[in-house]
Amino acid sequence: MKTQKSSLEYSHFPVMLSEIIEISSPSKGGLFVDCTFGGGGYSEALLKFPKAQVVGLDRDNSVKNIANKLEKKFLKRFKFYQSKFSQLDNILKENVDTIIFDLGLSSLQLKNLKRGFSFKSKDKLDMSMGLSNTSAQEVINKLSESQLKLIIKILGEEKEASKIAKNIVRARSEKKITRVDQLVAIIEKSKKRNFHSKINPSTKTFQALRIFVNKEITELINGVIIAAKILKPGGKILTVSFHSIEDKIIKYFFNNFSQNKSRPSRYLPEEKKDNLILFEKYTNKVIRPSESEIKKNNLSRSAKLRFAVRSKNKFVYPENLVKKFNKYLDIEATNV
């Protein structure tokens, strides 16, 4: 009898692909940007429509072989760049129809145990998605206990961050922490055992380290701001997020810079809205994967899809977005 394959043994699944295609409307043609190329699922699906031109971005050079095949197949309609979100306006300046952000870790990165993203790995602590200035190993061994606690608590939303940070510092004083399984053992020792939780004890700490190593919050905020700048009126930003920090940022951005932004108080003077409206009316509806998709790809279970439509207004830099989430940006700016 054959054993059922886990989601990690399947090839890469682009999350909520049919919903992305329906919202993007590639049958009408236009310029589409796939900001997290990964396994190329979104790009390939968009290119099935003959009027669609696609630009693919990914900071991870390991996907270049997949991108090369698409470039050869769609010579005049597809171009790939190894680039981060924050470099998007170095590639495109204006008149983009749709920009897609599939955030977080790809299944391809998770399956490669040498990258150090998986709890199952016994390889070195890396966690770089590409174009990063540091590694998880450097973070774990060089930062102070208070810095580690802040990273794990804020970026990982881990309640037991204090104990985990303390035990990391204690362990590294005896022996440098270089491998994933060493860190997993420290985290498991630090956390109270919860027999009812289905979440791996290391999940939140690994999330925090990965976000910090790759400056994911900084990249996300810069990325969506640049996207709003280069979209044409009526163009769309689509985001697929997997944890609450990402979704909080996207929800705030779409809500607070749209035509239906509510006043903070009826007693305060009304702001001059024209300068602040980057998007048309935003309905704040979250789209989630179907039950059938979750059965096929369990990694999609926490995904949230949001999208906003660019207004006709001239672009104005959304300073309040940066101010609102400055605590995350400050943490990511910590020198290692």
N, C-alpha and C positions, 0 to 999 in steps of 0.2 A: 504493500500500500504506500502510495506517494505521500510524503508530508507536505503540508501546505506551505508555500513560500511566504516569508515575512515581507513587509512593505519594503524593507531595505534590500531585498534580493531582486526586486523588479527593477527594470530600467527607470530612468527619470520620468516622473509624471508632472506635467505642467498643471498647477492647481487651478481649478475652476476655468478651464480652457474655453468651454462653450460659452460661459457667461462673459468672459473677456472678449471673445470674438463678437458676441451679440452687441455688447456695449460699444466696441470699437468701430463697428461697421466698415470693415476693410473692403467690402464689395463696392463701396462708393469711391475707393481709391484714396490716395493721399500719402503723407509721410508719417511713418510709425516708428517709435523708438522703444526698443526692448532693453530697458536699463539693467536687467539682470538676466543675461542671455542663458547662462547655465547649460542645460542640455539642449537648448535651442527649440524647445517645444512651442513657445509662443511665436517666435520668429517664423518657424517653418509653417505653422498654421496660417499666419497672416500672409505669407508669400504664396499660398494657394490661390489667393485672389489676384488676378493678373494686373490690376491697376494699383496695387499696393507696393510702395517702396519701404524698405525696412532698414533701420540702423540698429545694430546690436552692440551692447556694451557689457563688459564684465571685467572686473578687476583681476579675475583668476585666469592666468595664462594657460592653465591645463585644459580649458575648453576650446583652445584655438583650433585644434584638429576638427572639431565638430563645426566650428564657424567656417573653416576653410572649405569644407564640402558644400556648405550653403552658398558661399561666395562663388564657387565654380559653377554650381547649378543655376544660380540666379545672378549672373555676372553683372547685369545693369541695375538690379533691383535690391541687392543686399550688400551691406558693408559692415565689417566688424572692427571694433576698437577695444583694446585692452585699456580700460579707463574706469575711474571712480565716478560716482554721481557728481561730486563737486567739480569735475572737469567737463561736464556735459556741454557747457557753453563754449568750450574750446573747439568742439566738434560741430555744433549747430548753433545758429544765431537767432533764427526766427522761422515762422510759418510751418510749425509742426502741428500735425493733426491729432496725434494721440501719443501719450507717453505712459509706459507701463513699468511699475516698480513691483517686483515680486521679492519681498524683503526676507532677511534672515538667511539661514543656512540651506543650501541645496542638498538633495539626497545624494548627489554625486560626491559632494565634499564629505558628507557624513559617512558614506560607505568606504571611503579611502582611509583606512585606519592609520596610515602614516601621517595624515594631516593633524591628528590629535583632537578631532572634534568629538569622537565617539567615546562613551564610557568603557566600551569593550576593548579599546586600544591599549597596547602595552608599549607603544612607540613614544617618541619624544613629545613633550608638551609644546605644540606649535600654535595651532588655531588661527593662523593667518589665512585670510581669503585671497591674499595677493595684494601687492602694493602697500604693505604695512611696514611700519618702522620698528616694530618690536614683535616679540612672541610671548605666549603665555608663560613659558619657562622664565624669561627675563622678568616678567611682571611678578610672578610668584616668589622669585628669589631676591629681587632687588628692592621692591617697595616696602615701606614700613607697615607695621601692624595696623595702624590707624588708616593708612591709605587703602590697604587691602580690605579692611572692614567696610569702608565707604563704598568701594567699587562693588563688593559682593552684596551689600545691603541695598544700595540705590539702583545699580544696573541689573542686579539679579533678583531684587525684591525678596531677598532671603532673610527670614526672621532670625536665624541663628548665625548671622554673619560674624558676630563678635567672637564666638567660640571657634568658628572655622578659621578666621584670621589668626587667632592666638595659636591654634594648633599648627597652622602652616609655618609660622615663624619659629615655633618650638622645634618642629621637625627639620626645618632647613638649617638650624643651628648645629644639628648633629650630622646631617648629610644633605647635600644639594638635591633639590627636587627636580628631576629631569624627565620623568616618564608620567604618562597619564595614569597608570594604575597606582602609582605612589600617591598622587593627588586624590584619587578616588578613595583610597584607604583612609586618608586623613579626614576627608569630608564625612565618610560613613562613621568614623570614630567620633566625630564632633556633633553629629545630629542625633536628636532623640528619635528612637525607632517608632515609626508610625505604620502599624500593620494594615491600616485601612487605605493608605495612600497608594495609588497606582503609579505615582510619579517617582522616578529614580531619585534618590537622595542628592545626587550630584547635579541634577538638572539646572537649578537656579545659579549655582556657583559657576558652572560651565557657561551658562548664558552670559553671566556678568563678565567673565574673562574674555569670551569671544567678542562681545560688544566693545569692550575696552580696547582690545588688541587692534580691532578693525575700525575703531572710531565710528561705529555704526550710527549713533544718534547724530553726530556732527554731519556725517555724510547724508543721512536722510533729510535733515533740515535744509542743508545746502541744496540737495538734489531737487526737492519739491519746490523750493523758491526759484531755482533756475528754470525748472519745468514751467512754472507759471509765467516766467519771463519770455520764454521762446515759443510758447503755444500761440497759435492763431486764435482769433475770436471764434468761439464755438468748439475749440479743441478741448480734448479731455485728458485729465490725469487719472489713471487707475492705479490703486495700490492694493496689494495683497499683504497683510501683516499677520504675524504669528504670536506676538506677545503684547501685553497691555501698554507698554511704553510707546511702541511704534503706533499702535492704534490711537492712543491718547493724542499724540502729536498730529496725526492726520486728521482726526476728528476736529481738533481745535482749529487747525489751518483752514479746513473746508468750511467750518461753521462760522468762524469769526472774520473771514474775508469774503463772504458771499452777500448777495443782495438781501437775504432774509435775516441778516445778523440782528439779534435783539439788543435793545438798550440795556446796559447793566442795571439801571434804575430809572423809573419814570420821573424821579425828582432831579436827575442830573441833566444838564443841557445836552441836546442831541449832537452827536459828532457829525462833522461834514463827511458824509458817507462816500461820496464819489471817489475820493482818493484811496479809500480802503477796500473797495470792491474789486476783487480779482476774479470772482466766480459768479455765475448765475445762481439762481435760487438753489440752495442745497437742502435736500430732504432728509439727510442724516439716516438714510436706510442702509443697514449693514447687510451684505449678501454673504451667505455661508454656503459651504459645499453641501451637496445632496448626500443623503444616506448611502446611495449607491457608490458615490465617489469615495466616501470615507471607508467603505468596505474594500474598495479596490486599492486605496492608498491611505492608510491610517495616519500618515504624517500630515494629511490635509485637515485633520479634525479641528484644529484650533484656528484655521485660516479665516480672516475677515477681509472681504473685498469692499472697498469704497471707491467712489469716483466723483469727480467734480468737473463742471464745464466752464471753460474760460469765458469771462465777460468781454465786452468790447472796450472796457476802460484801459487806459494806458497803465503799464506796469509801474507799481510803486513798491519799493522794498518793504516787506512786512516785518518791521522791527519788533512788533509785539510778539511775534512767533518766537523769535530768538530770546527775548526777555523772559517769556513764559517758561521756557525749558532750559534756562541758563545753568541750572544746577547740574544737569547732565553734561552740558558742554564743558563746564568747568572741571568736572571729574575726568572727562576724556582728554582734557588738556594737560593732565598730570604728566610730568616728565619721568621716564623710566631710566 
